[in-house]
């Protein structure tokens, strides 16, 4: 009688007992593979439309890929299903910010910050975007407050220190501007905007009359 090998059957049993690794959209986003993250998220949403995490990573990836109008629409779609998800509120604010919708974006960032704990992962970013909006509106003291909150949350962001310096410079707070530019240059000595800003401030202070 012919003997039947059990090895192939055992292999198949093991194969089906352990499902293949599911594509990880968040990992693709972190690695900068935004198109793949978008593809994975859209597939997840198609099979499970109420999955808020898929909408969040999708919108982060769309914003990172500069697809701002699509990000705005998909964040709105996500909020229609999960109206209290503050991550979607924040990323919708980003999508609107990049399209110049300043008032709407500002309201969304304020809503996000009012509801999220200080440990929220996008708290610093929300304050940063608010600062940029206030600069657009020439509200430089408001921008100072927002950028100060941003760098308090994430003190290693050289760009944020540079923008804080610029807001203070425009508000004629020259000593405060110099301190912010110095911090940016401490983090990155080749930060061009900080180098230029520090030079402008040095010229202004050197021409100030002695007290």
C-alpha positions in Angstrom: 0.0 0.0 0.0 1.3 3.4 -1.0 2.2 5.7 1.9 1.1 9.3 1.8 3.5 11.9 3.2 2.0 14.0 6.0 4.6 16.8 5.6 2.6 18.8 2.9 -0.5 18.6 5.0 1.3 19.7 8.1 2.7 22.6 6.2 -0.7 23.7 5.0 -2.1 23.4 8.5 0.6 25.6 9.9 0.3 28.1 7.1 -3.5 28.6 7.6 -3.2 28.6 11.4 -1.0 31.7 11.3 -2.5 34.4 9.1 -0.1 36.4 6.9 1.0 39.8 8.2 -1.6 42.4 7.5 -0.3 45.5 5.7 0.4 48.3 8.2 -0.7 51.7 7.0 0.7 53.5 10.0 4.1 51.9 9.4 4.0 53.0 5.7 3.1 56.5 6.8 6.0 56.7 9.3 8.4 55.4 6.6 7.2 58.1 4.2 5.5 55.7 1.8 2.4 57.8 1.7 0.8 56.4 -1.5 1.0 52.9 -0.1 -0.5 54.1 3.3 -3.3 55.8 1.4 -4.0 52.6 -0.6 -4.1 50.4 2.5 -6.4 52.8 4.4 -8.8 53.1 1.5 -9.0 49.3 1.4 -9.7 49.1 5.1 -12.4 51.8 4.9 -14.0 50.0 2.0 -14.4 46.8 4.1 -15.0 48.6 7.5 -16.3 52.1 6.9 -16.6 53.0 10.6 -12.9 52.4 11.4 -11.8 55.8 12.7 -8.1 54.8 12.8 -8.1 54.2 9.1 -9.5 57.6 8.4 -6.9 59.2 10.6 -3.9 57.6 9.0 -5.4 58.1 5.6 -5.7 61.9 6.2 -2.2 62.2 7.7 -0.9 60.5 4.6 -2.9 62.7 2.3 -1.7 65.8 4.0 1.9 64.6 3.9 1.4 63.8 0.2 0.1 67.4 -0.3 -3.3 66.2 -1.4 -5.0 68.8 0.8 -8.4 69.0 -0.9 -8.8 65.2 -0.8 -7.6 65.2 2.9 -10.2 67.8 3.7 -13.0 65.7 2.2 -11.9 62.4 3.7 -11.5 64.0 7.2 -15.0 65.3 6.8 -16.2 61.9 5.8 -14.5 60.4 8.9 -16.0 63.0 11.2 -19.4 62.2 9.8 -18.9 58.7 11.2 -16.9 59.6 14.3 -17.8 63.2 15.2 -15.9 63.2 18.5 -12.5 61.9 17.1 -10.2 64.9 17.8 -7.5 63.4 15.7 -9.7 64.0 12.7 -10.6 67.5 13.9 -6.9 68.3 14.0 -5.9 66.9 10.6 -9.0 68.6 9.0 -7.5 71.8 10.4 -4.2 71.1 8.7 -5.9 70.4 5.4 -7.8 73.7 5.6 -4.6 75.5 6.7 -2.7 74.4 3.6 -5.6 75.6 1.4 -5.5 79.1 3.0 -8.8 78.6 4.9 -7.5 80.4 7.9 -10.6 81.1 10.0 -11.9 77.5 9.6 -8.5 76.0 10.4 -8.1 78.2 13.5 -11.5 77.1 14.8 -10.6 73.4 14.3 -7.2 73.8 16.1 -8.9 75.5 19.0 -11.5 72.8 19.2 -8.8 70.1 19.2 -6.7 71.8 21.9 -9.8 72.4 24.0 -10.6 68.7 24.1 -7.3 66.9 24.0 -5.0 66.2 26.9 -1.7 68.0 26.9 -0.1 64.6 26.1 -1.8 64.5 22.7 0.6 63.7 19.9 -0.4 66.7 17.7 -0.7 69.4 20.4 2.6 71.0 19.5 1.7 70.9 15.8 -1.7 72.5 16.5 -0.1 75.4 18.3 2.4 75.8 15.5 -0.2 76.0 12.8 -2.1 78.5 14.9 1.0 80.6 15.1 1.4 80.5 11.3 -2.2 81.6 10.9 -1.7 84.5 13.2 1.3 85.6 11.2 -0.8 85.5 8.1 -3.3 87.8 9.9 -0.5 90.1 11.2 -1.4 89.3 14.8 2.2 88.9 15.9 1.6 88.8 19.7 -1.0 86.1 19.2 1.6 84.3 17.1 4.2 84.7 19.8 1.9 83.0 22.3 1.1 80.1 20.0 4.7 79.5 18.9 5.8 79.7 22.6 3.3 77.0 23.5 4.5 74.9 20.5 8.1 75.0 21.5 7.3 74.3 25.1 5.6 71.1 23.9 8.3 70.2 21.4 11.5 72.1 22.2 13.7 70.4 19.6 11.8 71.8 16.6 14.2 74.3 15.2 11.7 75.6 12.6 9.3 76.5 15.3 11.9 78.4 17.3 12.7 80.3 14.1 9.1 81.2 13.5 8.8 82.3 17.1 11.8 84.6 16.5 10.1 86.0 13.5 6.8 86.7 15.3 8.7 88.5 18.1 10.7 90.4 15.5 7.6 91.6 13.8 6.1 92.5 17.2 9.3 94.6 17.9 10.3 92.3 20.8 13.9 92.3 19.6 15.5 90.8 22.7 12.9 88.0 22.7 13.4 87.5 19.0 17.2 87.2 19.4 16.7 84.6 22.1 14.4 82.5 19.9 16.8 82.7 16.9 19.7 81.7 19.2 17.8 78.6 20.3 17.1 77.7 16.7 20.8 78.1 15.8 21.8 76.1 18.8 19.7 73.2 17.4 20.9 73.8 13.8 23.6 76.3 13.1 22.9 76.2 9.4 19.2 77.1 9.7 19.1 79.8 7.0 16.0 81.7 8.2 17.4 81.8 11.8 20.8 83.0 10.6 19.1 85.8 8.6 16.8 86.7 11.4 19.6 86.9 14.0 21.6 89.1 11.6 18.6 91.5 11.2 18.1 91.7 15.0 21.8 92.3 15.6 21.7 95.2 13.2 18.7 96.7 14.8 20.1 96.4 18.3 23.5 97.8 17.3 21.7 100.9 16.0 19.6 101.4 19.1 20.5 104.5 21.1 22.3 103.8 24.3 20.3 104.3 27.5 
